[in-house]
Amino acid sequence: MKKMSGFVVVLMLVFLVSVVGAQEDPLAYYQQAKVNWKAFEGTQLTIGLNKHPFTESLRPLLPIFEQLTGIKVAYVILPEEEFFEKLLIDLSSGGGIFDVYMTSPMFEWRYQYAGWIEDLNPYWNNPELTDQAWYNRDDFYEKPLRANMWDGTIAGGLGQGRWNGIPVMVEFFCQAYRNDLREKWGLTVPTTYPDLLDTLAKAAELGKQEKPQVYGVANRGIKSWSTVHSGYFTAFSTYGQKDLNPDLTAAINTPQAKEITKIWVDILQKAGPPGWPNYTWYDAKQNFAAGRFYEITDCDFFAATYENPAQSVVAGKTGYALPPAAPDGNITSNMWTWSLGMSSLSKHKGAAWLFLLWATAPQTMLDGTLKHDNFNPTRKSVWENPAVVEKTMKWGTKPGEYREIVDAMYAKYGDIRWTPNPDVTAIGDIWAEALHEAYEGKKAVDQALDDAAVKINEFMAKWKK
């Protein structure tokens, strides 16, 4: 009996060791796929990455990919504006330094026309490279996945044709505000844009009494399409406006467009950050987290920083709300999604595809979100994972406030609002210049938008049939 008990104990120990070992083996999940992960062993890939929370979530996980495949990964990380410039140089010169790079639909439209980005459909449909059942592409939210597909039709064709990138995070644009100061100052959460202007102007005045001073609103402002893209375009589209008419002429100077632009510029002048024309989204996020602003109408995923006490003094003090409504009650939000794409110039396309497959697999994206704060996830299984739900339910002035906004954005309010065409960022740059001219008082809003419309019409003439 004594001898038998010892044998049983040994068996139990062996079983426990094997179970624990399997649970701790980071490769076990991926090895369930019917994919030869070692097919390109010995290859080295170079990845181009923007300085971004997604990048910081991916870096700690890269050794798993290298161990799984025997493929080495080198990467280059650059601030956003520099990243796009260096990537453009690499692609347009035929350098082919980057095998895989971070991208987004607005840039993919240009890359596709220039032949700089690989169509992922052939890799997806190759059973030697892809286990579709294991990968479960249907797990992605439809809007960011569709936004990365385009058939090349100017002003149309989204969700069709080529598959240019796999979405790794998505952002919509909402109000984030200091709820502790709102209660202290007796303010309300704005529901219209005139109300937003009035509230932020009051906050800016009241904030002068705080030490250190609290400014009204932390909107980004550099002379770039990205300044147009976020809170401003959300307000612009909420007022029912488009960047281009169906005939590809500029639509940015309609009476309604001028009305909402005047409100936006007024907000910046009365409550915006000092030095707004040089303000990046990095500045806006960090300074709101540092407690220097009352409100920010920008990316919703910044909440992951705001609610992290190690990075923020406003953790637990921030409220979240949908963007204000137009006079007719309409609310919309623009959408941005960072994706991973493959360079057409890559000499290691099979290995690059395995990297894309691994980096966007359910387990990788869950680890990136849960352990390393990559928000908002683009896979439904990640957003609805119980541990992710528990973490994000705490964000806001009441349980579930933040999650309700993200769910509403996916379901109703958020989508990509730009008109598909290869020159969309150039249009955005022209538009941003008009906002600067109005903000600095060089031109009235009406004149600035009218002049920008003329430039856009000249630029888009080549795409007219």
C-alpha positions in Angstrom: 0.0 0.0 0.0 2.8 2.3 0.9 4.6 1.5 -2.3 1.5 2.0 -4.4 0.9 5.4 -2.9 4.4 6.5 -3.8 3.8 5.4 -7.4 0.5 7.3 -7.5 2.2 10.4 -6.2 4.9 10.1 -8.9 2.2 9.8 -11.6 0.4 12.8 -10.2 3.6 14.8 -10.2 4.3 13.9 -13.8 0.8 14.9 -14.8 1.0 18.2 -13.0 4.4 19.0 -14.4 3.1 18.2 -17.9 0.0 20.4 -17.4 1.9 23.3 -16.0 4.5 22.9 -18.7 1.9 23.0 -21.4 0.2 26.1 -19.8 3.5 27.9 -19.6 4.6 26.9 -23.1 4.0 30.0 -25.1 4.3 28.1 -28.4 1.7 25.5 -27.7 -1.3 27.7 -28.8 0.3 28.5 -32.1 1.5 24.9 -32.8 -2.2 23.9 -32.9 -2.4 25.6 -36.3 -1.9 23.6 -39.4 1.0 25.9 -40.4 4.6 25.0 -40.9 6.0 27.8 -38.7 9.6 26.7 -39.5 9.2 27.0 -43.3 11.3 30.1 -43.4 13.7 29.4 -40.5 16.9 31.5 -40.7 15.2 34.5 -42.4 15.5 38.0 -40.9 12.6 40.4 -41.2 12.7 44.2 -40.7 9.6 45.8 -39.3 8.7 49.5 -39.5 6.8 50.7 -36.5 5.3 54.0 -35.4 5.9 55.2 -31.8 2.6 54.0 -30.5 1.0 51.9 -27.6 0.5 49.1 -30.1 4.2 49.0 -30.8 5.0 48.8 -27.1 2.5 46.0 -26.8 4.1 44.0 -29.6 7.8 44.3 -28.6 7.7 42.1 -25.5 6.0 39.4 -27.5 8.5 39.2 -30.4 10.7 36.5 -28.8 7.7 34.1 -29.0 7.6 34.6 -32.8 11.3 34.1 -33.1 11.3 30.9 -31.0 8.2 29.6 -32.9 9.6 30.2 -36.4 13.3 30.6 -36.2 12.8 33.9 -38.0 14.7 36.9 -36.5 12.9 40.2 -36.2 14.6 43.6 -36.4 12.5 46.7 -36.0 12.7 50.5 -36.4 10.5 52.7 -34.3 10.0 56.4 -35.2 7.6 59.2 -34.1 4.6 59.4 -36.3 5.5 62.2 -38.8 9.0 60.9 -39.2 7.8 57.4 -39.5 5.6 58.2 -42.5 8.4 60.2 -44.1 11.0 57.5 -43.8 8.6 54.8 -44.9 7.7 56.9 -48.0 11.3 57.3 -48.8 11.9 53.5 -48.5 8.9 52.6 -50.6 9.3 55.3 -53.3 13.0 54.7 -53.8 12.6 51.0 -54.1 14.8 50.5 -51.0 12.8 47.6 -49.6 14.2 48.0 -46.1 10.9 47.2 -44.4 9.3 43.8 -45.0 6.3 44.6 -42.8 5.2 48.1 -41.7 2.4 49.8 -39.7 -0.1 51.4 -42.0 -3.7 52.6 -42.2 -6.4 52.8 -44.9 -5.7 56.5 -45.7 -2.1 55.6 -46.6 -2.9 52.2 -48.1 -4.9 54.0 -50.8 -1.7 55.7 -52.0 0.5 52.7 -51.5 -1.9 50.5 -53.5 -1.9 52.9 -56.5 1.9 53.1 -56.4 2.3 49.3 -56.1 4.0 49.5 -52.7 1.8 47.3 -50.7 1.1 43.6 -51.1 -2.3 42.2 -51.6 -2.8 39.7 -48.7 -5.6 37.7 -50.4 -3.3 35.2 -52.1 -1.5 34.4 -48.8 -4.8 34.1 -47.0 -6.1 31.6 -49.6 -2.9 29.5 -49.7 -3.5 26.4 -47.4 0.2 25.9 -47.3 0.6 29.2 -45.4 -2.7 29.7 -43.6 -5.0 27.7 -41.4 -8.1 29.8 -41.8 -10.2 27.9 -39.2 -7.5 28.4 -36.5 -7.0 32.1 -37.4 -10.7 32.9 -37.4 -10.8 36.1 -39.5 -14.5 36.4 -38.8 -13.5 37.3 -35.2 -12.5 40.8 -36.4 -14.9 43.7 -36.1 -16.3 44.4 -39.6 -15.5 48.1 -39.8 -11.7 48.1 -39.3 -11.4 44.9 -41.4 -13.5 46.4 -44.3 -11.6 49.7 -44.1 -8.4 47.9 -45.1 -9.9 46.4 -48.2 -10.2 48.5 -51.4 -10.8 47.8 -55.1 -9.1 51.0 -56.2 -12.3 52.9 -57.1 -11.8 56.6 -56.5 -14.5 57.7 -54.0 -15.8 54.1 -53.5 -14.9 50.5 -53.4 -14.2 50.1 -49.6 -14.4 46.5 -48.3 -13.9 45.1 -51.8 -10.9 43.9 -53.9 -7.4 43.9 -52.4 -6.7 43.2 -48.7 -4.0 45.7 -47.8 -3.6 45.5 -44.1 -4.7 43.6 -41.0 -6.1 45.9 -38.3 -4.3 45.7 -34.9 -6.1 48.5 -33.1 -8.9 50.9 -33.7 -9.7 54.4 -32.4 -12.8 56.5 -32.4 -13.1 60.1 -31.1 -15.0 60.9 -27.9 -15.1 63.4 -25.1 -12.8 62.7 -22.1 -13.1 65.2 -19.2 -12.0 65.8 -15.6 -15.1 64.7 -13.7 -13.6 65.9 -10.4 -13.3 69.4 -11.8 -16.6 69.2 -13.5 -18.2 68.7 -10.1 -16.1 71.3 -8.4 -16.8 73.9 -11.0 -20.5 73.1 -11.5 -20.2 72.3 -15.2 -22.3 69.9 -17.3 -21.2 67.4 -20.0 -21.8 69.2 -23.4 -24.4 67.7 -25.7 -24.0 70.2 -28.6 -21.0 72.0 -30.1 -22.2 75.5 -29.0 -22.5 73.9 -25.6 -19.0 72.5 -25.9 -17.6 75.9 -26.8 -19.4 77.6 -23.8 -18.3 74.8 -21.4 -14.7 74.8 -22.4 -14.4 78.6 -22.4 -15.7 78.6 -18.8 -13.3 75.7 -17.9 -10.4 77.7 -19.3 -11.3 80.7 -17.1 -11.9 78.6 -14.0 -8.7 76.7 -14.6 -6.6 79.9 -14.2 -7.3 79.6 -10.4 -5.8 76.1 -10.2 -2.2 75.5 -9.3 -0.7 74.5 -11.7 -3.1 76.1 -14.2 -5.6 73.8 -15.9 -6.3 74.7 -19.6 -9.6 74.1 -21.3 -9.0 71.6 -24.1 -6.0 69.6 -25.3 -6.8 69.2 -29.1 -3.9 68.4 -31.4 -2.8 71.1 -33.8 0.2 70.4 -36.1 -0.2 71.4 -39.7 -1.0 68.0 -40.9 -4.0 65.8 -42.1 -3.9 64.2 -38.6 -5.1 67.4 -37.0 -8.1 67.4 -39.4 -8.7 63.7 -38.9 -9.6 63.5 -35.2 -11.9 65.7 -33.2 -12.4 68.2 -35.9 -13.5 65.8 -38.6 -15.8 64.1 -36.1 -17.5 67.5 -35.5 -17.5 68.2 -39.3 -19.1 64.9 -40.2 -21.6 65.2 -37.3 -22.8 68.3 -39.1 -23.4 66.1 -42.1 -20.4 67.3 -44.1 -18.1 65.5 -46.5 -14.5 66.3 -47.6 -15.4 65.8 -51.3 -18.5 66.0 -53.5 -19.3 63.0 -55.8 -17.6 64.8 -58.7 -14.4 65.0 -56.5 -14.6 68.8 -56.0 -14.0 70.1 -52.5 -17.0 70.1 -50.1 -15.2 71.7 -47.1 -16.6 75.2 -47.6 -20.4 74.7 -47.5 -22.3 77.0 -45.1 -22.7 74.2 -42.6 -18.9 73.3 -42.9 -18.1 77.0 -42.2 -20.5 77.0 -39.2 -18.9 74.1 -37.4 -15.4 75.2 -38.3 -16.0 78.6 -36.8 -17.1 76.9 -33.5 -14.0 74.7 -33.6 -11.6 77.5 -34.2 -13.4 79.6 -31.5 -12.9 76.7 -29.0 -9.2 76.6 -29.8 -8.7 80.3 -29.4 -10.6 80.5 -26.1 -9.7 77.2 -24.5 -7.0 75.5 -26.5 -3.5 74.7 -25.4 -0.7 77.2 -25.6 1.2 76.7 -28.8 -1.7 74.8 -30.4 -0.1 74.9 -34.0 2.7 72.7 -32.7 0.7 70.4 -30.5 0.9 66.7 -31.4 -1.4 63.9 -30.2 1.5 62.7 -28.0 1.4 66.1 -26.3 -2.3 66.1 -26.0 -2.5 62.7 -24.4 0.4 63.1 -22.0 -0.6 66.5 -20.8 -4.2 65.5 -20.2 -2.9 62.6 -18.2 -0.6 65.0 -16.3 -3.7 66.9 -15.2 -3.0 70.1 -17.2 -6.4 70.1 -19.2 -10.1 69.9 -18.4 -11.2 68.1 -21.6 -9.9 66.4 -24.7 -11.9 65.5 -27.8 -9.6 63.0 -29.3 -8.8 59.2 -29.4 -10.9 57.1 -27.1 -8.1 54.6 -26.6 -6.1 57.2 -24.7 -8.2 56.0 -21.7 -5.7 53.2 -21.3 -3.1 55.8 -20.3 -5.5 58.0 -18.4 -6.6 55.1 -16.2 -3.1 53.8 -15.5 -2.0 55.3 -12.1 1.6 54.7 -13.1 1.2 57.0 -16.1 -1.5 59.4 -15.0 -2.7 61.7 -12.2 -6.3 61.6 -13.5 -6.8 57.9 -13.1 -10.3 57.4 -11.6 -11.1 61.1 -12.1 -12.0 61.0 -15.8 -15.4 60.8 -17.4 -16.2 59.7 -21.0 -19.0 60.8 -23.3 -20.0 60.6 -26.9 -19.1 63.6 -29.2 -21.6 66.4 -29.0 -24.6 66.3 -31.5 -25.4 68.5 -34.5 -28.5 70.8 -34.4 -30.5 68.0 -35.9 -29.4 65.5 -33.2 -27.0 63.6 -35.4 -23.7 62.2 -33.9 -20.9 60.6 -35.9 -17.2 59.8 -35.3 -14.4 59.4 -37.6 -12.4 56.2 -37.3 -8.7 55.4 -37.5 -7.2 51.9 -37.5 -3.6 51.0 -37.4 -2.8 47.9 -39.4 0.1 45.8 -40.4 0.8 45.5 -44.1 3.5 43.8 -46.2 5.8 45.7 -48.6 5.6 44.7 -52.2 9.4 45.2 -52.2 10.0 42.6 -49.5 12.3 39.7 -50.5 10.9 37.6 -47.7 7.2 37.6 -48.3 6.5 34.1 -47.0 8.2 34.9 -43.7 6.4 38.3 -43.7 3.1 36.6 -44.0 3.8 34.2 -41.1 4.7 37.3 -39.0 1.4 39.0 -39.9 -0.5 35.7 -39.1 1.2 35.4 -35.7 1.0 39.1 -34.8 -2.7 39.3 -35.4 -3.7 35.8 -34.1 -6.3 35.8 -31.3 -3.8 34.9 -28.5 -1.2 37.5 -29.6 -3.8 40.2 -29.7 -5.2 39.2 -26.3 -1.7 39.2 -24.7 -1.0 42.6 -26.3 -4.3 44.0 -24.9 -4.4 42.4 -21.5 -0.7 42.4 -20.6 0.6 45.5 -22.5 -2.5 47.8 -23.0 -3.1 47.7 -26.7 -6.5 49.4 -27.0 -9.0 49.3 -28.6 -8.8 45.7 -29.8 -10.0 44.8 -33.3 -11.0 41.2 -32.4 -14.3 40.7 -30.8 -13.0 37.8 -28.7 -10.4 40.1 -27.1 -12.8 43.0 -26.4 -15.2 40.5 -24.8 -12.6 38.5 -22.9 -13.7 38.4 -19.3 -10.3 39.8 -18.0 -10.5 42.6 -20.5 -14.1 43.4 -19.6 -13.1 43.4 -15.9 -10.2 45.8 -16.6 -12.2 48.3 -18.7 -15.4 48.2 -16.8 -13.8 50.5 -14.2 -13.0 53.3 -16.7 -15.4 56.2 -16.3 -17.7 57.9 -13.8 -19.8 54.8 -13.6 -19.2 51.1 -14.3 -19.1 50.3 -18.0 -19.1 53.9 -19.2 -16.1 53.6 -21.4 -17.2 50.2 -22.8 -20.6 51.6 -23.7 -19.0 54.3 -25.8 -16.7 51.9 -27.7 -19.6 49.5 -28.3 -21.8 52.4 -29.6 -19.0 53.5 -31.9 -18.6 50.0 -33.4 -22.4 49.6 -33.7 -23.6 53.0 -34.8 -21.5 56.1 -34.7 -18.0 55.4 -35.8 -16.6 54.7 -39.3 -14.0 56.0 -41.7 -15.2 59.3 -43.1 -12.7 60.3 -45.7 -13.4 59.7 -49.4 -11.1 57.0 -50.7 -8.5 58.3 -53.1 -4.7 58.2 -53.2 -4.2 61.9 -52.3 -6.3 62.0 -49.2 -3.5 63.0 -46.9 -2.4 65.8 -49.3 -6.0 67.1 -49.1 -5.9 66.9 -45.3 -2.6 68.9 -45.3 -4.2 71.7 -47.3 -7.2 71.7 -45.0 -5.0 71.8 -41.9 -3.3 74.8 -43.3 -6.7 76.6 -43.6 -7.4 75.8 -39.9 -4.0 77.3 -39.0 -4.7 80.5 -41.0 -8.1 80.9 -39.3 -6.7 80.2 -35.8 -3.9 82.6 -36.3 -6.2 85.3 -37.6 -4.5 85.5 -41.0 -7.9 84.8 -42.7 -11.5 84.6 -41.7 -12.8 81.0 -41.5 -14.9 81.5 -44.7 -11.9 82.8 -46.7 -9.5 80.2 -45.4 -11.9 77.3 -46.4 -12.7 78.9 -49.7 -9.1 79.2 -50.6 -8.3 75.7 -49.5 -11.2 74.4 -51.6 -9.6 76.0 -54.7 -6.3 74.2 -53.9 -8.0 70.9 -53.4 -9.9 71.2 -56.6 -6.6 71.8 -58.5 -5.1 68.8 -56.8 -8.0 66.4 -57.4 -8.5 67.4 -61.1 -6.3 64.5 -62.3 -8.6 62.0 -60.8 -11.7 63.2 -62.6 -13.0 61.0 -65.4 
